Amino acid sequence: MAWFFLVIASLGEIFGVMMINLYNQKKSYFWLFMMTLSFGFGFYFLSLAMRDIQLGTAYAIWTGLGAAGAVLVGILFFKESAGWKRMLFLSCIIAGAAGLKVLE
């Protein structure tokens, strides 16, 4: 169940970063509230995951999945570039997170 919590925590990170971008574009209290809610959600589920997963592993996977997800959100929703070099290094982040899971 801890790994499920960690994935849910990563979604909080991804949506939190997305809300930062939306807040920067629209400067409304709604997006500020949504950003705070998203990050709070992520931190709560990260704390649940860290009851059973080592701190270093949980944090590395949380940030790795969050970073990878943020890149994908940027490409899909904010028209950021999706060049092959970007995809290569994105796959390195994902491979590193998967490697930590295997070594857990």
N, C-alpha and C positions, 0 to 999 in steps of 0.2 A: 504494500500500500504506500510505502514511503516514496517509491519511484513514481507512482501515480501523482502523489502530492508535489513532487519535484517538477513534473511536466506541467501541472496546473500552475505552479509558482512561476514557471517560465512564461506561461501565457500572460500572467499579470505583468511581467517585465516587458513583454513585447507590446501589449496594449498600452502600458504606461508610457513607453517611448513614443508610440503612435500618438498618444494624447498630447505629449509635449509638442510634437510637430503641429498638431491641429491647434493647440493653444497659441503657439507662435504665429500661426497664420491668422487666427480669428480673434485673439485676445478677449475671450469671454470667460466669465466665472464658471460657466457650464463645463468648458474643457479643462479648466483648472481643477474643478471638483472631480471630473472623470479621471484626470491624471492621478490625483491623490488617492482616489478609490482603487484604481488599477494597481498602483504600487503597493498600497496597503494590503490588498488581496494577495499580491505576489509574495510580500514579506510574511504574511500569515501562513501561507502554504509552504514557504521555504522553512519556516520554523517547525512546522509539523514534519516535514521530510527529514530535517536534521536530528530528529529524535532517534532515527535508525541509520542514517547515512552519515559517514564521516564529514566533518566540516569542510575540509579541502575539496573532497570529491563533490559534495552537494553544491558548494559555491561555484566551482569550476563548471559544472554541468549547467547550473542555473544561468550563469553569465554567458556560457557558450551557446546554449539554446536561445537565450534572449537576444544575443548579438546576431545569430543566424536568422532568427525570426524577424528581427528589426530590418535586416538587409532585404529579406523577402517582402516584407510589408512595404518598404521603400520602393522596391521594384514594381510590385503589383498595384499599389494605391497612389504613389507619389511620383511616378514616372522617372525613377532613378535608373541609371544605366545597369544593364545586365550583361556586361562583356564577359568573355571567357576567363579573363584573369580574375575578375571578381568572383565568378562561380568556382574557380579553382581554389581560391583561398577560403571561400565559404565552405567548400567541402572539407578543407583541412580543419576548420573549426568543428564541424560535425564529426569528423573522424576522431578528433581529440576527445570530444565528449563521449563518443562511443567507446573509445579505448579506456577511459576512466571507469566506465560502467563495467566493462569486461574485467578490469583489474580489481574491482571492489570486492 
